[in-house]
Amino acid sequence: MGFYFAQFLTGLASAASLFLVASGLSIIFGVTRIVNFAHGSFYMLGAYLAYTLVDAWQAGPFGFWGAVIIAAVAVGFIGAAIEFLLLRRIYHAPEMFQLVATFGVVLVIQDLTLMIWGAEDLVGPRAPGLDGAVEIFGELVPEYDLALIVLGPAVLGGLWLLFNRTRWGTLVRAATQDREMVGALGVNQSWLFTGVFFLGSLLAGLGGALQVPREAVSLLMDLNIIAEAFVVVVIGGMGSIPGAFLAAVLLGEMNAFGILIFPQITLVMMFLVMAVVLVVRPWGLLGKAEAAARPPSGAAEPPLRVAGGMMRWLAMGGLAVLLLLPFLTDEFTLVLLIDIMVFALFAASLHFIMGAGGMVSFGHAAYFGLGAYGAALLIKFLSMPMELTLILAPVIAGIGALAFGWFCVRLSGVYLAMLSMAFAQIAWSVVFQWYEVTGGDDGLLGIWPSEWASDKTVFYYLTIAVCGGGIWALRRILFAPFGYTLRAGRDSALRVDAIGIDLRRHQWFSFALAGMFAGIAGTIYVFSKGSVFPDEMSIPRSVDGLIMVLLGGVQTVAGPVVGAASLTLLEDFISRLDYWRMMLGAVVIAIVVAAPQGIAGAFLQLIPARWTGREETA
């Protein structure tokens, strides 16, 4: 009995820490509608700043708690500065561009932290006055955990008073419901958003600062916490502070007891819960149904254009250059070009459901990985030739997308994106833990192409045929009746339903098609590398796909190809340098601010309209 009660208290302590971070994320999203990937970075900064201040002030209760408070406030000002200098400039851009901008902030902060504090983990001191343990039912429970258990509800109560008993809190709640109406009433939305970012960042910094006595401060803290925080916010309900508290307690206790009962699924348990909640109650436990259907902000997307005139000649010239390059360059360049073509098809498959269907996926890497693992497993266990796996592996990815998409297309906006991420994490956990079949984190090795394609030049031409053919096929579908139907549903689902079209079925099939083409890219990728690892199905790979699409231009057909080439070449060039993440993040932020329509979109605006061909209307 004592052991289980102590475990229950441990779960509550973890829930309190998680709630601090998730509540800040929920507040920011509820008002600004920004999916803030940098929120985990604020958590990490809070921990590093608190460690530095505690170490400088050398013990004493005032020194420790003063350091925690000052670190949290400092992080709040950092978050407000990022909102003022960066995000305020792109509030009218599509919401996903804002996500990419915050991901650029993550890269910059990560390398700045590395530059200042170094790569080694830092072990902080215990909290003065709370460095002992209390015996409860025969089990020792740390005093610091008990303090966190008290702090969590105290913060919840303070936030309730702030949002329900102050004018500023009333405005924030009003902006959560209808920020356009708040602006129409004369409220200065810019400063309201800055204040919200300050409060949300402060809570994240406070959560990180309070972790110093509990765990080592490291550069991995940002990515380790952000997924859990998003899960808490989604389960509790976007913008609901009580929902975030309830979800944090639920996940904290599940993690505390799940490791005892179901140790094999601890990595994915929270994503299983999130998937179930989103399927049964898409707006979260304490969220409001109307929030799930809120239309995205920003201008409506213009129709896609069919390339004509000079653009077609440019495309043909580019293809001719690709065909001639093996005679003009070395093998390393061919390997890089193969990667570009693989990721161009991967990005094009994501663009197919984003650009035409308006469905954003945070888990598209699942289908890339299913294609790669499908090919590797078919060769390892069934000794199939490469030629047959090129057909069957994408089918496996398509079946996976068909299964996941049946649930995903019933949602919209960020809820669809989060459900897709949940399914992707479930798939990732399977390949990560199923050592007997997938090799776990050791991956599968020795997956090479057939003898006739083993020469790098021959494989290069095979990649052009398969990936180029896949991109061409996706483009043809975009301008076929099926693609027009998707675009019509993206712009006005009610009108599509009113004329008798089953939009959900079209979206479901488009999800499966996108998954199959992503699987084709994954299949080529595994043969080009000779191996596959779980990282190919992880969240960072999905984020790479999003960045490629958005950097290239989600409103252009050529966008994913341009974005994939740009990001791959940029990473290859700067990854040899010190602090390359900071450079990459700065470039990503600069492109988002200077060209929110993407690189290809900005290019199309600079050339004469007659070069782009006629405009197609959906």
C-alpha positions in Angstrom: 0.0 0.0 0.0 2.8 2.4 0.9 4.7 1.8 -2.3 1.6 2.5 -4.5 0.7 5.7 -2.6 4.3 6.9 -2.9 4.1 6.2 -6.6 0.8 8.1 -6.8 2.5 11.1 -5.2 5.4 10.9 -7.6 2.9 11.0 -10.5 1.3 14.1 -8.9 4.7 15.8 -8.7 5.4 15.1 -12.3 2.0 16.3 -13.3 2.5 19.6 -11.5 5.7 20.2 -13.5 4.1 19.2 -16.7 1.0 21.4 -16.0 3.2 24.5 -15.6 4.6 24.1 -19.1 1.3 22.9 -20.7 -0.7 25.8 -19.2 1.6 28.3 -20.8 1.4 26.6 -24.2 -2.4 26.4 -23.9 -2.7 30.1 -23.1 -0.5 31.1 -26.1 -2.4 28.8 -28.5 -5.8 29.8 -27.2 -5.2 33.5 -27.9 -2.7 33.7 -30.7 -3.5 30.4 -32.4 0.2 29.8 -32.8 1.5 26.2 -32.5 4.6 27.2 -30.6 7.3 24.7 -31.1 9.7 27.0 -29.2 7.8 26.5 -25.9 10.1 23.6 -25.0 13.1 25.9 -25.5 11.7 28.4 -23.0 11.4 25.4 -20.5 15.1 24.6 -21.2 16.2 28.2 -20.8 14.4 28.4 -17.5 16.4 25.4 -16.2 19.8 26.7 -17.5 19.2 30.2 -16.1 18.1 28.9 -12.7 21.1 26.6 -12.5 23.4 29.5 -13.3 21.8 31.9 -10.7 21.7 29.2 -8.0 25.3 28.4 -8.6 26.3 32.1 -8.5 24.3 32.9 -5.3 25.6 29.9 -3.4 22.8 28.3 -1.4 20.3 29.7 1.0 16.6 29.5 0.7 16.4 33.1 -0.7 19.1 32.3 -3.2 17.4 29.2 -4.6 13.8 30.6 -4.8 15.0 34.0 -5.9 16.9 32.3 -8.7 13.8 30.3 -9.7 11.6 33.4 -9.8 14.1 35.6 -11.7 14.8 32.8 -14.2 11.1 32.5 -14.9 10.6 36.2 -15.3 13.7 36.4 -17.6 12.3 33.7 -19.8 9.0 35.6 -19.9 10.8 38.6 -21.3 12.6 36.5 -23.8 9.3 35.0 -25.0 7.8 38.5 -25.2 10.8 39.8 -27.2 10.5 36.9 -29.7 6.8 37.7 -30.1 7.5 41.4 -30.6 10.4 41.0 -33.0 9.4 38.0 -35.0 5.9 36.6 -34.6 4.2 40.0 -34.7 5.4 40.3 -38.3 3.8 37.1 -39.5 0.5 37.0 -37.7 -1.3 37.4 -41.0 0.6 34.6 -42.6 -0.8 31.1 -42.8 -0.7 29.4 -39.4 1.8 26.7 -40.5 4.3 29.4 -41.4 4.2 30.6 -37.8 5.0 27.0 -36.8 8.0 26.9 -39.0 9.2 30.2 -37.6 9.0 28.9 -34.0 10.9 25.8 -35.2 13.6 28.1 -36.4 13.7 29.7 -33.0 14.2 26.2 -31.5 17.3 25.7 -33.6 18.7 29.1 -32.7 18.1 28.8 -29.0 19.5 25.3 -29.0 22.9 26.4 -30.4 23.0 29.6 -28.3 22.5 27.4 -25.2 25.3 25.1 -26.4 27.5 28.1 -27.0 26.9 29.5 -23.5 26.7 26.5 -21.2 28.4 23.7 -23.2 27.3 20.2 -24.2 27.7 18.5 -20.8 24.8 17.8 -18.5 24.6 20.1 -15.4 23.5 18.6 -12.1 22.0 21.3 -9.9 21.8 21.4 -6.1 18.8 20.3 -4.0 16.3 23.0 -2.9 17.4 24.3 0.5 14.9 23.3 3.2 13.3 20.7 0.9 16.3 18.4 0.5 15.1 15.6 2.7 12.3 13.0 2.6 9.1 12.3 4.5 8.1 8.8 5.5 4.5 8.1 4.4 3.1 4.6 5.0 6.6 3.3 5.3 7.9 4.8 2.1 10.1 7.8 1.7 8.7 10.6 -0.4 11.0 13.6 -1.3 9.9 16.8 0.4 10.5 18.6 -2.9 7.9 16.4 -4.6 5.4 17.3 -1.9 6.1 21.0 -2.5 5.5 20.6 -6.2 2.2 18.8 -5.5 1.1 21.9 -3.5 2.5 24.3 -6.1 0.5 22.9 -9.1 -3.0 23.6 -7.7 -1.7 26.9 -6.3 -0.7 28.0 -9.9 -4.0 26.8 -11.2 -5.9 28.9 -8.6 -3.7 31.9 -9.4 -4.5 31.6 -13.1 -8.2 31.2 -12.4 -8.2 34.5 -10.4 -6.1 36.2 -13.1 -8.5 35.2 -16.0 -11.7 35.6 -14.1 -11.2 38.5 -11.7 -9.1 41.0 -13.8 -9.9 43.1 -16.8 -6.8 41.8 -18.6 -7.8 38.2 -18.0 -11.3 38.9 -19.3 -9.8 40.3 -22.5 -7.6 37.2 -22.9 -10.7 34.9 -22.4 -12.6 37.0 -25.0 -9.7 36.8 -27.5 -9.6 33.0 -27.0 -13.3 32.9 -28.1 -13.2 35.6 -30.9 -10.0 37.6 -31.3 -11.4 39.5 -34.3 -14.3 40.8 -32.3 -11.9 41.9 -29.5 -10.0 43.9 -32.1 -13.2 45.4 -33.4 -14.0 46.7 -29.9 -10.8 48.7 -29.9 -8.5 46.5 -27.8 -4.8 46.7 -28.8 -4.4 43.1 -29.9 -0.6 43.5 -30.4 0.1 44.3 -26.8 -2.5 41.7 -25.6 -0.6 39.0 -27.6 2.7 40.2 -26.2 1.4 40.0 -22.7 0.0 36.5 -23.3 3.4 35.4 -24.7 5.1 36.8 -21.6 2.8 34.9 -19.3 3.0 31.6 -21.3 6.8 31.8 -21.5 7.1 32.7 -17.8 5.2 29.5 -16.9 7.4 27.4 -19.2 10.5 29.0 -17.6 9.1 28.4 -14.2 8.5 24.7 -15.0 12.1 24.4 -16.2 13.6 26.2 -13.3 11.7 24.0 -10.8 13.2 20.9 -12.5 16.8 21.8 -11.5 16.7 19.8 -8.2 14.9 16.8 -9.9 16.9 16.1 -13.1 20.1 17.1 -14.9 19.9 20.2 -17.0 20.6 19.2 -20.6 20.2 20.3 -24.2 17.6 17.6 -24.8 15.1 19.1 -22.3 13.3 21.1 -25.0 12.4 18.2 -27.3 11.7 15.9 -24.3 9.0 18.2 -22.9 7.4 19.7 -26.0 5.7 16.5 -27.2 4.3 15.8 -23.7 3.1 19.4 -23.4 1.3 19.3 -26.7 -0.4 16.0 -25.7 -1.6 17.6 -22.4 -3.0 20.6 -24.2 -4.8 18.5 -26.8 -6.2 16.0 -24.3 -7.4 18.8 -21.9 -8.8 21.0 -24.7 -7.1 23.8 -26.6 -7.1 27.0 -24.5 -8.6 25.3 -21.4 -6.4 25.7 -18.3 -8.5 23.4 -16.1 -8.3 20.9 -18.9 -4.6 21.1 -19.0 -4.4 20.5 -15.3 -6.7 17.5 -15.5 -4.8 16.0 -18.5 -1.4 16.6 -16.7 -2.7 14.7 -13.7 -4.0 11.9 -15.9 -0.7 11.5 -17.8 1.4 11.9 -14.7 -0.4 9.0 -13.0 -0.4 6.9 -16.1 3.4 7.3 -16.5 3.9 6.5 -12.8 1.8 3.3 -12.8 2.1 2.4 -16.5 5.8 1.6 -16.1 4.8 -1.0 -13.4 1.9 -2.5 -15.3 2.7 -2.1 -19.1 6.4 -1.3 -19.3 6.5 -2.2 -23.0 4.2 0.7 -24.0 5.4 3.5 -21.7 7.0 5.3 -24.7 3.7 5.5 -26.5 1.1 5.5 -23.8 0.4 9.2 -23.8 -0.1 9.2 -27.6 -2.5 6.2 -27.3 -4.5 8.2 -24.8 -4.4 11.3 -27.0 -5.5 9.3 -30.1 -8.5 7.8 -28.2 -9.5 11.2 -26.8 -9.3 12.9 -30.2 -11.4 10.1 -31.9 -14.1 10.1 -29.2 -14.1 13.8 -28.2 -12.0 15.9 -30.7 -12.1 19.1 -28.7 -10.6 17.6 -25.6 -11.9 16.7 -22.2 -12.8 20.2 -21.1 -12.5 22.0 -24.4 -15.4 23.5 -26.3 -16.7 21.9 -29.5 -16.8 25.2 -31.5 -13.1 25.7 -31.0 -12.4 22.6 -33.1 -14.2 23.9 -36.0 -12.8 27.5 -35.9 -11.5 28.5 -39.3 -7.9 29.3 -39.7 -6.8 32.9 -39.8 -5.1 34.5 -42.7 -6.1 35.2 -46.3 -7.7 32.5 -48.4 -5.4 30.5 -50.6 -5.3 31.4 -54.3 -6.0 28.8 -56.9 -3.0 26.6 -58.0 -1.6 27.4 -61.4 -0.8 25.1 -64.3 2.7 25.8 -65.5 2.8 27.2 -69.0 5.1 28.9 -71.4 8.5 29.7 -70.0 7.9 27.7 -66.8 7.6 24.5 -68.7 10.8 25.2 -70.6 12.5 25.8 -67.3 11.3 22.5 -65.9 12.4 20.6 -69.0 15.8 22.4 -68.8 16.2 21.3 -65.2 15.4 17.7 -66.1 18.0 17.8 -68.9 20.6 19.1 -66.4 19.7 16.2 -64.0 20.2 13.7 -66.8 23.6 15.1 -67.7 25.0 15.5 -64.2 26.5 12.0 -63.8 28.9 12.8 -66.6 29.9 16.1 -65.0 30.2 15.5 -61.3 31.5 13.0 -58.7 29.7 10.2 -56.7 29.2 12.3 -53.6 27.2 14.9 -55.5 25.1 12.0 -57.0 24.3 10.8 -53.4 23.3 14.3 -52.5 21.0 14.6 -55.5 19.4 11.2 -54.7 18.6 12.5 -51.3 17.1 15.7 -52.8 14.9 13.7 -55.2 13.7 11.3 -52.4 12.8 14.2 -50.1 11.2 16.1 -53.0 8.8 13.2 -53.5 8.2 13.0 -49.7 7.5 16.7 -49.5 5.3 16.5 -52.6 3.2 13.8 -51.0 2.7 16.0 -47.9 1.9 19.0 -50.1 -0.8 16.9 -51.9 -2.9 16.8 -48.7 -1.8 20.2 -47.4 -2.1 22.3 -50.5 -5.1 20.8 -52.2 -6.9 19.2 -49.2 -6.0 21.7 -46.5 -5.1 18.9 -44.1 -1.9 19.4 -42.1 -0.1 16.3 -40.9 2.5 16.3 -38.1 3.1 12.6 -38.6 3.7 12.1 -42.3 7.1 10.5 -41.6 5.1 7.4 -40.5 4.4 6.5 -44.2 7.9 7.3 -45.3 9.1 4.9 -42.6 6.5 2.3 -43.4 7.8 2.2 -47.0 11.4 2.0 -45.8 10.7 -0.7 -43.2 8.4 -2.5 -45.5 11.1 -2.9 -48.1 13.7 -3.9 -45.6 11.5 -6.5 -43.9 10.4 -8.0 -47.3 14.1 -8.4 -48.2 15.2 -9.7 -44.8 12.4 -12.2 -44.1 11.1 -13.1 -47.6 14.2 -12.5 -49.7 12.2 -10.5 -52.2 14.1 -8.8 -55.1 14.3 -5.0 -55.1 12.0 -4.8 -58.1 9.1 -6.4 -56.3 9.6 -4.5 -53.1 9.4 -1.2 -55.0 5.8 -2.2 -55.7 4.8 -3.9 -52.4 6.5 -1.6 -49.9 4.5 1.5 -51.0 1.3 -0.5 -50.8 2.1 -1.3 -47.2 2.6 2.5 -46.5 -0.7 3.2 -48.4 -2.5 0.7 -46.2 -1.1 2.3 -43.1 -2.3 5.7 -44.3 -5.7 4.3 -45.2 -6.1 3.0 -41.7 -4.8 6.1 -39.9 -6.6 8.4 -42.4 -10.0 6.9 -41.6 -9.8 8.6 -38.2 -7.8 11.7 -39.1 -10.1 13.0 -41.8 -12.9 13.2 -39.3 -11.0 16.1 -37.7 -9.7 19.4 -39.0 -7.0 22.0 -38.2 -4.6 21.4 -35.4 -6.7 18.5 -34.1 -6.1 16.5 -37.3 -2.4 17.4 -37.2 -2.1 16.2 -33.6 -4.0 12.9 -34.3 -1.7 12.2 -37.2 1.3 12.8 -34.9 -0.2 10.4 -32.3 -0.5 7.6 -34.9 3.0 8.3 -36.2 4.4 8.0 -32.7 2.6 4.8 -32.2 4.1 3.4 -35.3 7.6 4.7 -34.3 7.3 3.0 -30.9 6.5 -0.3 -32.5 9.7 -0.2 -34.7 11.7 1.2 -31.9 10.8 -1.6 -29.4 10.2 -4.7 -31.6 13.9 -5.8 -31.6 13.2 -9.3 -32.9 11.7 -7.9 -36.2 12.8 -4.3 -36.7 16.1 -4.4 -34.9 14.9 -1.7 -32.5 17.2 1.4 -32.4 20.0 -0.7 -34.1 17.9 -0.6 -37.2 18.1 -3.0 -40.2 21.3 -3.1 -42.2 22.5 -4.6 -45.5 19.4 -3.5 -47.5 21.0 -3.0 -50.9 19.6 -2.7 -54.4 19.7 -5.5 -57.0 23.0 -6.1 -58.7 22.0 -4.2 -61.9 21.2 -1.1 -59.9 24.2 -1.3 -57.5 26.2 1.2 -59.6 25.6 4.6 -58.2 25.0 6.2 -61.6 22.4 3.5 -62.5 20.7 4.0 -59.2 20.7 7.7 -59.7 18.7 7.3 -63.0 16.4 4.8 -61.2 15.7 7.5 -58.6 15.0 10.1 -61.3 12.5 7.7 -62.9 10.7 6.7 -59.7 10.7 9.9 -57.8 10.2 12.1 -60.8 7.4 9.9 -62.0 5.8 10.1 -58.5 6.0 13.9 -58.5 4.5 14.0 -62.0 1.7 11.7 -61.0 0.8 13.8 -58.0 0.7 16.9 -60.1 -1.6 15.2 -62.6 -4.0 14.2 -59.8 -4.0 17.8 -58.5 -5.4 19.0 -61.8 -7.8 16.1 -62.3 -11.4 16.2 -61.1 -10.3 14.4 -57.8 -7.8 17.2 -57.1 -10.4 19.9 -57.9 -12.8 18.3 -55.5 -10.2 18.4 -52.7 -9.5 22.0 -53.3 -13.2 22.9 -53.3 -13.6 21.1 -50.0 -10.6 23.0 -48.6 -12.2 26.3 -49.5 -15.8 25.5 -48.6 -16.7 22.1 -47.2 -20.3 23.2 -46.8 -20.8 23.9 -50.5 -19.2 20.6 -51.5 -21.5 18.7 -49.1 -24.5 20.7 -50.4 -24.0 19.6 -54.0 -23.8 15.9 -52.9 -20.1 15.2 -53.0 -18.8 12.9 -50.2 -15.9 15.1 -49.2 -14.7 12.9 -46.3 -14.3 9.9 -48.7 -12.2 12.0 -51.1 -10.1 13.2 -48.2 -9.6 9.7 -46.9 -8.5 8.5 -50.3 -6.2 11.5 -50.7 -4.6 10.6 -47.3 -4.0 7.0 -48.6 -2.5 8.3 -51.9 -0.2 10.7 -50.1 0.9 7.9 -47.7 1.6 5.6 -50.7 3.8 8.1 -52.5 5.6 8.9 -49.2 6.2 5.1 -49.0 7.7 5.2 -52.5 10.2 7.8 -51.3 11.0 5.7 -48.2 11.6 2.6 -50.3 14.1 4.4 -52.6 15.7 5.9 -49.5 16.4 2.6 -47.8 18.0 1.2 -50.9 20.1 4.3 -51.3 21.4 4.1 -47.7 21.5 0.3 -47.3 19.8 0.6 -43.9 16.9 2.0 -42.0 16.5 3.3 -38.4 13.5 4.4 -36.3 14.6 8.0 -36.8 13.0 7.9 -40.2 9.6 7.7 -38.6 10.2 10.2 -35.8 8.7 13.7 -35.3 11.8 15.5 -36.5 11.5 13.8 -39.9 7.8 14.9 -40.1 8.9 18.4 -39.2 11.4 18.3 -42.0 8.6 17.6 -44.5 6.6 20.5 -43.2 9.5 22.8 -43.5 10.2 21.7 -47.0 6.6 22.3 -48.1 6.3 25.7 -46.4 9.8 27.0 -47.4 9.1 26.1 -51.0 5.5 27.4 -51.0 2.3 25.6 -50.1 0.4 27.5 -52.7 2.6 26.4 -55.6 2.9 23.0 -57.3 6.7 23.4 -57.5 7.0 24.4 -53.8 7.8 21.1 -52.3 10.5 20.3 -54.9 12.1 23.7 -54.3 11.8 23.4 -50.6 13.3 20.0 -50.5 16.2 21.0 -52.6 16.8 24.2 -50.6 16.6 22.5 -47.1 18.8 19.5 -48.1 21.5 21.7 -49.8 21.4 24.1 -46.9 21.8 21.4 -44.3 24.6 19.7 -46.2 26.5 23.0 -46.6 26.2 24.3 -43.0 26.3 21.0 -41.1 30.1 21.0 -41.5 30.3 24.2 -39.5 30.1 24.9 -35.8 26.7 25.9 -34.5 25.1 25.0 -37.8 21.6 24.7 -36.2 21.7 28.3 -35.3 22.6 29.2 -38.8 19.9 27.0 -40.2 17.3 28.4 -37.8 18.3 32.0 -38.8 17.9 31.2 -42.5 14.5 29.6 -41.9 13.3 32.6 -39.9 14.6 35.0 -42.5 12.8 33.2 -45.3 9.5 33.0 -43.4 9.6 36.7 -42.6 10.8 37.9 -46.0 8.8 35.4 -48.1 5.8 34.0 -46.2 4.5 32.7 -49.5 7.6 30.5 -49.8 10.6 30.5 -52.1 8.8 29.4 -55.2 5.8 31.7 -54.5 8.2 34.7 -54.1 9.9 33.7 -57.4 6.6 33.5 -59.2 5.7 37.0 -58.1 9.0 38.4 -59.6 8.5 37.0 -63.1 6.0 38.2 -65.7 2.5 36.7 -65.3 2.5 35.3 -68.8 5.4 32.9 -67.9 3.3 31.1 -65.4 0.5 30.0 -67.7 -3.2 30.5 -67.2 -4.8 30.5 -63.8 -6.9 27.5 -62.9 -10.0 28.0 -60.8 -11.4 25.3 -58.4 
